[in-house]
Amino acid sequence: MKKFATTFLTIFAFLSTQAQVDYAIISGKIENPKVGDKVRIYDAVSSKSIYLEVSAEGTFRDTLHLEKPTMYSISYDKFFSLYLEKGMDVYVTFDAKNLKPTLNYEGKGSVENKFLLQKEKISSVLFNQEYKVLFALDKATFSGKLDKYNQEFTALLESNKGNLGAEFIELQKKAVEEFTKGMNMENSKLLLMNEKLTIGKPSPLFKNYESNKGKKMALSDFQGKYVFIDVWATWCGPCKYEIPYLKELEQKYHGKNITFLSISVDRQKDKEKWKKMILKEGLGGIQLLADKEIESQFIKDYFIEGIP
C-alpha cells in the first residue's frame, strides 16, 4: 500500500508539473543571415513585438509566456505565420535569400504550423493579384474564388484532422470565417468606390471647412482647377515624414492651374496645435481643418479609413 501511495504521488507530481507549463519555445536556424538583423515576433492582438537576436551562425531562441494559443506574425525581411500554444517547442529553419520556399518547421507544434503553410499556399494561388484588380472583380467572380478557397480549406482541414488539436481546428474555422467576411466587405467597398469615384464623375464635396487663417471654404471654391488633396494630422508621424516631398511637388507645379489643398483631421480642440505646426513646418498651399475629424462626411465619401 505504501509503495502504491508513493507511485501515485509521483504520477500526480508529474502531471501537476506538466499542467503548470505556461510557455512555448521558439528556436531556429537561418541560412545566409543578415548581420545585425533581428527576428521580429509580432502579436496583432496586443500590438506587441519581441525582437530576437540572431547569432553569426544564424541561430536564435526564446521562451514566450502565453495566456492562450496565439497566432504571431514573424518577420525577417519577409513575413510568415507562427502558431504557438503552451508546451510547444518549435524549431524554424529558412534561407534568408529565399524565405518562403525554404521555410520549414520541426518539433512540437510543427504539424500546426505546416498546416498554416499549406493554407497560405491555397490563398496565394487564388488571390495572387494586385489589390485593385482582385477586389474590383464582379461579385459573382469574386464569390466563386472565395467558395473555392473555403472548399479547399475544408478539404485540407479534413485530411489533417487526426493530427490537429480541437482548439486549433476551431481557431482555424473562425479565422476562415473572419477572412471570408473581410474579403467580401473589401470587394463590396471597392466596387462601390469604383462606381462613385470613377474618373470623370463629380467629386464629393465639403463646405464650411475652416482655414488656418479663419476663412470658411468649400471645395466648390476651386471650380475649374485641378485640386491635389492631402489628408493628414499633426499626430500622424508618416504624414510629417511626407512634408518635404509635398513641398517639392508644390514647387514643381508652381504657377500651374493646380491647387494644393491639405485637409487636417485633427480634433477641433487641437486647432491651435494644428496652426502652430503649419507655421513651424512652413506648410504651403491651402490648409483646412475637417469638421468632424476622420468621421467627416467628405473623408468618408472618399473611403478614407486611416492616414497616411
C-alpha positions in Angstrom: 0.0 0.0 0.0 2.8 2.3 0.9 4.5 1.6 -2.5 1.3 2.3 -4.3 0.8 5.6 -2.5 4.4 6.6 -3.4 3.8 5.7 -7.0 0.5 7.7 -7.1 2.2 10.8 -5.6 5.0 10.6 -8.1 2.5 10.4 -11.0 0.4 13.2 -9.5 3.5 15.4 -9.1 4.5 14.7 -12.7 1.0 15.6 -14.0 1.0 18.8 -11.9 4.3 19.8 -13.2 3.1 19.3 -16.8 -0.1 21.3 -16.1 2.0 24.3 -14.9 3.8 24.9 -18.2 2.7 28.3 -19.3 5.2 28.9 -22.1 6.3 27.9 -25.6 9.8 27.8 -27.0 10.7 29.1 -30.4 14.2 28.5 -31.9 15.7 28.2 -35.3 18.5 28.4 -37.8 18.7 30.9 -40.7 20.9 30.3 -43.7 22.6 33.4 -45.1 21.6 35.6 -42.1 22.0 39.4 -42.4 24.4 40.9 -40.0 22.6 43.0 -37.4 19.0 41.9 -38.4 16.7 40.5 -35.7 13.8 38.2 -35.9 10.6 40.1 -35.0 7.7 38.3 -33.4 4.5 40.4 -33.6 1.2 39.8 -31.8 -1.5 41.7 -33.7 -4.0 41.3 -30.8 -1.8 43.0 -28.2 0.2 45.1 -30.8 3.4 44.0 -29.0 6.6 43.0 -30.7 9.5 40.8 -29.4 12.9 41.0 -31.2 15.2 38.0 -31.1 19.0 38.4 -31.6 20.4 36.2 -34.4 23.9 34.8 -33.9 26.6 35.0 -36.6 25.7 31.4 -37.3 22.1 32.3 -37.9 20.6 30.7 -34.7 18.0 32.2 -32.4 15.9 31.1 -29.5 13.4 32.5 -26.9 10.8 31.4 -24.5 7.4 33.0 -24.7 5.0 33.0 -21.9 1.4 32.5 -23.1 -2.0 33.1 -21.6 -3.7 31.4 -24.5 -2.9 30.0 -28.0 -1.5 32.8 -30.1 -1.0 33.5 -33.8 2.1 35.5 -34.4 3.5 37.3 -37.5 7.2 36.7 -37.8 9.3 39.0 -39.9 12.9 38.7 -41.1 12.8 40.8 -44.3 9.7 38.9 -45.3 6.7 37.7 -43.2 5.4 34.3 -42.2 3.0 33.0 -39.6 3.7 31.1 -36.4 1.2 29.5 -34.1 2.1 28.8 -30.5 0.3 27.3 -27.5 1.6 26.3 -24.1 4.1 23.4 -24.2 5.1 23.8 -27.8 8.8 23.7 -28.8 9.0 24.8 -32.5 12.2 24.8 -34.5 12.1 27.1 -37.6 14.5 27.0 -40.5 14.7 29.0 -43.7 17.1 30.7 -46.1 17.1 34.5 -45.8 17.7 34.8 -49.5 14.7 32.6 -50.4 12.5 32.5 -47.4 9.1 31.2 -48.4 10.2 28.2 -50.5 12.7 27.1 -47.8 10.6 27.7 -44.7 10.2 24.6 -42.5 9.0 23.8 -39.0 10.1 20.9 -36.8 9.4 19.9 -33.2 6.3 20.0 -31.1 3.9 22.4 -32.9 5.3 21.7 -36.3 2.1 20.0 -37.5 0.0 23.0 -36.8 2.5 25.4 -38.5 3.0 23.2 -41.5 -0.8 23.2 -41.9 -0.7 27.0 -41.9 1.9 26.9 -44.7 -0.4 24.7 -46.8 -3.4 27.0 -46.0 -1.3 30.0 -47.1 -0.5 28.3 -50.4 -4.2 27.9 -51.2 -4.8 31.7 -50.7 -1.7 32.7 -52.6 -2.8 30.7 -55.7 -6.4 32.0 -55.6 -5.7 35.6 -54.6 -2.4 36.3 -56.1 -3.5 39.5 -57.9 -2.9 43.2 -57.4 -5.3 44.7 -54.8 -7.2 46.9 -57.3 -7.6 44.1 -59.7 -8.6 41.4 -57.2 -11.2 43.4 -55.3 -12.6 45.0 -58.3 -13.8 41.7 -59.7 -17.6 41.4 -60.1 -19.4 39.9 -57.2 -20.1 36.5 -58.9 -16.4 36.0 -59.9 -15.1 37.1 -56.5 -17.6 34.9 -54.6 -16.5 32.0 -56.8 -12.9 32.5 -55.7 -14.0 32.6 -52.1 -16.1 29.5 -52.4 -13.2 27.6 -53.9 -10.9 28.8 -51.1 -13.4 27.6 -48.5 -13.8 24.2 -50.3 -10.0 23.7 -50.4 -9.6 24.8 -46.8 -12.3 22.4 -45.7 -10.6 19.5 -47.6 -7.2 20.4 -46.1 -8.6 20.5 -42.6 -10.4 17.2 -43.1 -7.2 15.5 -44.3 -5.2 16.8 -41.3 -8.0 16.4 -38.6 -6.4 13.4 -37.0 -3.1 15.3 -36.3 -4.6 18.7 -35.1 -5.9 19.6 -31.7 -9.6 20.5 -31.3 -8.8 24.1 -30.1 -6.5 24.7 -33.2 -9.2 23.4 -35.5 -11.8 25.7 -34.0 -9.5 28.7 -34.2 -8.8 28.0 -37.9 -12.5 27.7 -38.7 -13.2 31.0 -37.0 -10.2 32.6 -38.8 -11.5 31.5 -42.2 -15.0 32.8 -41.4 -13.5 36.2 -40.5 -11.3 36.1 -43.6 -14.2 35.4 -45.8 -16.3 38.2 -44.2 -13.4 40.7 -44.5 -12.7 39.8 -48.1 -16.4 40.2 -49.1 -16.5 43.6 -47.4 -13.4 44.7 -49.2 -14.8 43.6 -52.5 -18.1 45.4 -51.9 -16.3 48.5 -50.8 -14.0 48.7 -53.9 -16.9 48.0 -56.2 -18.8 50.9 -54.6 -15.7 53.1 -54.7 -15.2 52.4 -58.4 -18.8 53.3 -59.0 -18.8 56.5 -57.1 -15.3 57.7 -57.8 -14.8 56.8 -61.4 -12.7 59.2 -63.4 -15.0 61.8 -64.9 -17.6 61.7 -62.2 -18.1 64.8 -59.9 -16.0 64.7 -56.7 -17.7 64.5 -53.3 -18.0 68.0 -51.8 -17.3 69.7 -48.5 -18.2 73.1 -47.3 -17.5 75.3 -44.3 -14.1 73.8 -43.6 -12.1 76.4 -41.7 -8.7 77.5 -43.0 -5.7 78.3 -40.7 -6.4 81.9 -41.5 -10.0 81.7 -40.1 -11.8 81.6 -43.5 -14.6 79.2 -44.2 -14.1 77.4 -47.5 -15.7 74.8 -49.7 -14.4 72.5 -52.5 -16.6 74.3 -54.9 -14.4 77.4 -54.4 -11.8 75.7 -56.6 -14.2 75.1 -59.5 -12.3 74.9 -62.8 -8.9 74.0 -61.2 -7.1 70.8 -60.7 -7.0 70.1 -57.0 -4.4 67.9 -55.2 -5.8 66.9 -51.8 -3.6 65.7 -49.0 -5.3 64.4 -45.8 -3.1 64.5 -42.7 -3.0 65.2 -39.0 -0.4 66.6 -36.5 -0.3 63.3 -34.7 0.5 61.3 -37.8 4.2 60.5 -37.9 4.3 59.3 -41.5 2.3 62.4 -42.6 5.1 64.6 -41.2 7.7 62.5 -43.0 5.9 63.2 -46.3 6.0 67.1 -45.8 9.4 67.6 -47.7 8.1 65.6 -50.6 4.8 67.5 -50.7 6.8 70.8 -50.7 8.9 69.5 -53.6 5.7 68.6 -55.5 4.2 72.1 -54.9 7.4 73.7 -56.2 7.4 71.6 -59.3 3.8 72.7 -60.2 4.2 76.3 -59.1 2.3 78.6 -61.4 0.2 75.8 -63.0 -3.6 75.6 -62.8 -3.5 73.4 -59.7 -4.3 74.0 -56.1 -2.7 72.1 -53.3 -5.2 71.5 -50.6 -4.2 70.0 -47.2 -7.1 68.8 -45.0 -6.3 68.0 -41.4 -8.4 65.5 -39.5 -7.1 66.8 -36.1 -9.6 67.4 -33.3 -11.3 70.8 -33.1 -9.8 71.3 -29.7 -6.3 70.9 -31.2 -6.9 73.7 -33.7 -4.1 75.9 -32.2 -1.7 72.9 -32.3 -2.6 72.5 -35.9 -2.0 76.2 -36.7 1.4 76.1 -34.9 2.6 73.1 -36.9 1.7 74.8 -40.2 3.9 77.8 -39.2 6.7 75.6 -37.8 6.9 73.4 -40.9 6.3 76.3 -43.3 3.4 74.4 -45.0 2.2 75.9 -48.3 -0.9 75.5 -50.3 -4.3 75.9 -48.6 -4.6 74.5 -45.1 -8.1 73.4 -43.9 -9.4 71.6 -40.8 -12.1 69.0 -41.4 -15.3 69.5 -39.4 -15.6 66.0 -37.8 -12.0 64.6 -37.9 -11.7 61.3 -39.7 -15.5 60.9 -39.4 -16.1 63.9 -41.6 -18.5 63.1 -44.5 -16.1 64.2 -47.2 -13.4 61.9 -45.7 -15.9 59.0 -45.7 -17.1 59.8 -49.2 -13.5 59.2 -50.4 -13.5 55.9 -48.4 -10.5 57.1 -46.3 -10.3 54.9 -43.2 -6.9 55.9 -42.0 -3.9 58.0 -42.7 -1.4 58.5 -44.3 
